[in-house]
Structure formats: structure tokens, C-alpha cells
Amino acid sequence: MLRIAVVGSGPSGVYTAQALVQQPLVPGILVDVLDRLPAPYGLVRYGVAPDHEKIKSLQNTLRSVLEHDRVRFLGNVEIGAHGLTPERLLSLYHAVVYCVGAARDRRLGIPGEELAGSHSATDFVSWYSAHPDAAPAGFGLGTRSVVVIGVGNVAVDVARVLARGAEDFRPTDVPHPALGALSGSAVRDVHMVGRRGPSQAKFTTKELRELGALPSAEVRVEPADLALDPAYAPVPATDTARPGRASAPSAHPLAAVNRRNVEVVRGWAAMPDQGRARRIHLRFFLRPVELLGTGGRVTAVRFERTAPDESGAVRGTGVHEEIEAGLVLRAVGYRGVPIAGLPFDETSGTVPQLAGRVLRDAVASPGEYVAGWIKRGPTGVIGTNRACAKETVVSLLADAPGLAGRRIAADPLDALRAAGHRPVEWPGWLAIEDAEAALGASLGRRSVKIPDWEGLLAAARGADGPPPA
């Protein structure tokens, strides 16, 4: 019987656990899913926007795996704390699979990035998602203009949350302090800015179209920005009747999703102003070069106009433009974080691996594996993690005969407790769910997330009992 540790309870970790317990080749595998947080589901709980109920319902699928009789959830267990190094963890299990994602945001690397009011979109998402590491003070939304740097799905989520009416979030699980801040928001203009054109943007068409469906906001696009895109074609007159929908196809060879994105943006460019309370400005071919400020606080972003070159990249033109902003959120990608004791490639932000096997000095390390973003980088959608996890599990199962002979702890949970860890087990998580439902009821809302470590652990301890002596 193999006992496996999976580090991380987001989609990649849960899909790994599922693949392990459902495969028929090595029967009876036991899986402990460890997570630093007391709550499971990773970015599905702490990264999916609160108004994306369909995507958040994926928690039900992940839940069924974590309730499997050979899977055990152990939250509030951090690698590196209380001496729990990768070496020590491997002494407790036959194998360890690290599914820790990519927790760090990428920086812009420009002057003024440290000004007050300049943040990562990751921090903003963590705040409205009630991540317990988020700054409790939240974000100042007393400014009329916000700049979101980036044109991927995270940027779209952030822009949508800023432009949406706060009442739309009352039926969701958004934490109450964030709901109050959104209710009092003075934001009227949200500028989402990319250094390339819409044909090269990373957002998906479904997410993009959601911006045009907001009842309290309108989308504005500068036709001059579109004219620079190699895929751009002039708007036929008939397009104005169906803004945001398909128009005459471009002759430019594009992937289907990129072509649809261009068509949606082209439709918005043809629309007249609608006079709504908030505006989302989609800007393209602008590269941030400096954040400007007064009194230590950001007041504007200085951009350089770019233009496409023959290679498909962009070059600076020397023409500059400033956009007023009292809040700047960068959404330019994620990056993996090193785990002390594991090899790490600083260039790619991943753990060196071959088919999921961790490589130490280019040699596979027996019993150590990776899956998800820490394996392949922050690419793909949630479903991409399933195939990624299966590849890693195939490698682990091929190594199973050699792994089974390793001597490990009789029950790793006893060893973790003896070392000073206080794992939150599944009953503890269910107690957190109950506490969040009670919190929502007391506020006249549905279940509302508990946004702090103290509250989460206090709720969990009611089910897990007092700490061991």
C-alpha cells in the first residue's frame, strides 16, 4: 500500500489525488492532500470572481474527491514550518507531489511602481475573495479613474468587478468589508491597457463579452488603437446594428478565439456613447513606462505608444500618453515561488521536471513529483490541470515498485501533530462552511466568506477539538 502526499488542494492537487485513487494498477493508495490554508480548493475559492457562479461550482467536483474514503484533507500545514522540509515530508510518505501553483505576480519593473495606490491584481483579487493573507485595510476606491495593466482574463475580472454595481455582489460570498467598499466606490472610469493589439490579447471571448453585458457600464474602444492591429479591418456599416457580435471575417490568419476577440472589440468601437454611470476603456498598443505621483501616491500612468513589427512583436514609437489614475493594478502574469529544499528554475519560475518527476542536477529524484503551474508555468485553464496531473501520476505509478520499499511513518498525521502542526481536517473545513453560512445569515445574505486566519481557525477548531497536549 502506497501513502502519497499531495501538496496543494487547488484543481491540480485534487485532480492528482483523483487520478491516484481511481487508477486500477496499484490498488489501495492512500492520499493526504496538504494545504497551507485551512480551506481547500485553491484558486477556485480564492481566485475565481464572486460573480462567476458556474466556475465556482467546480468546488462540488473537487469536494467529491476530497470526501473519497482514501483521501484525507489536511489544511493549515505549511511546508517549511515546524521543520517540515521536503526531505522530512518524504520521510513520512512513499511519494510527494507538489501542486503549489504560481503564487507570485510579475512586476512591471518601471519607475513609480512602489507608489501608494499601485498594487498587483493578485492582491486585489485576494481582497475581494477573502484570502486570509490579504491586507485587511483593503483598497481605496475613492478615485474616479483606475488603470488595469494587462489584457488577460485576470484583468477582465478586475475591470468587471470595479465597473459592476455593488448590489450585484450582495447575493455572492464576497466578504462584507469588500462589499461595503464596493458600495461606496467612486470609480467611474476603468482603463484596461495592453501593449499589443486585441488579436494578441490573452482574454477569452466569453470573458470579454461579459464586459459588454454589464447594465451599469459601457465599453469604449479607440478606433485609432484598433487601426494598428494587423488583423484589423474597417467596420462595415452593418456592424453597428449588432455591436459586440460577429462582423465580416478578416482575411488575416488568426486562431478562432483571437478572431472572435477582434470582432467583439471592433463592434464596441462602432458603438456611440451610451451615457452609463461607469465606463470601461479598452486601450491597446500602449506600454507602461512610469507611474507618476504626488506626495508618494500614484496619480497617473505614463505610456509609450507601440507599433507591431515584422516579427509579430511590438516596438516603441517614442510617442507618449498619460492616463489619470488614483489606483493602478498590474495583471501581467503569475510566477512560481521557490520551496526551500526543492530545485527551482528562476528563469521559468518552475521546478525542473521530466514528465512530472522532479529533477535534481538533471537526475530524477525518487519519490518527488510536480503537477500544475509549478510544473509547467502559469498556462492553460482550470481543465488543463487534469491532463497535467494524469501525466505525473503515470510517472509515479511507473515508479511504484521502487517507492513501495521505502520505510515511512505509520501515520504521517501523528508525526505532523508531534512536530507542532495543527492540521485542519475535513470536519474542520465543514465547520468553516457552517460558520460562513451563519455569518451570511446574520448579515441578511447567503454564505459569506470569513476573511481572516483567526476567524477561519476558530471555526475549524470547534470541530477538530482542542490541540493535543
Secondary structure as UniProt FT lines:
FT   STRAND          3..7
FT   HELIX           11..22
FT   TURN            27..28
FT   STRAND          30..34
FT   HELIX           43..46
FT   TURN            50..51
FT   HELIX           53..56
FT   HELIX           58..66
FT   TURN            69..70
FT   STRAND          71..75
FT   TURN            79..80
FT   HELIX           81..83
FT   HELIX           86..92
FT   STRAND          95..98
FT   STRAND          104..105
FT   TURN            111..114
FT   STRAND          118..120
FT   HELIX           121..128
FT   TURN            129..130
FT   TURN            132..133
FT   TURN            136..137
FT   STRAND          145..149
FT   HELIX           153..163
FT   HELIX           166..169
FT   TURN            170..171
FT   HELIX           176..183
FT   STRAND          189..193
FT   HELIX           198..200
FT   HELIX           205..211
FT   TURN            212..213
FT   TURN            215..216
FT   STRAND          217..221
FT   HELIX           223..227
FT   TURN            230..231
FT   HELIX           237..241
FT   TURN            243..244
FT   HELIX           256..269
FT   STRAND          278..283
FT   STRAND          286..294
FT   TURN            295..296
FT   STRAND          297..308
FT   TURN            310..311
FT   STRAND          314..324
FT   STRAND          327..330
FT   STRAND          334..335
FT   TURN            340..341
FT   TURN            346..349
FT   STRAND          353..354
FT   TURN            355..356
FT   STRAND          357..360
FT   TURN            361..362
FT   STRAND          363..370
FT   HELIX           373..376
FT   TURN            382..383
FT   HELIX           384..403
FT   TURN            404..405
FT   HELIX           412..418
FT   TURN            419..420
FT   HELIX           426..442
FT   TURN            443..444
FT   HELIX           453..464
//
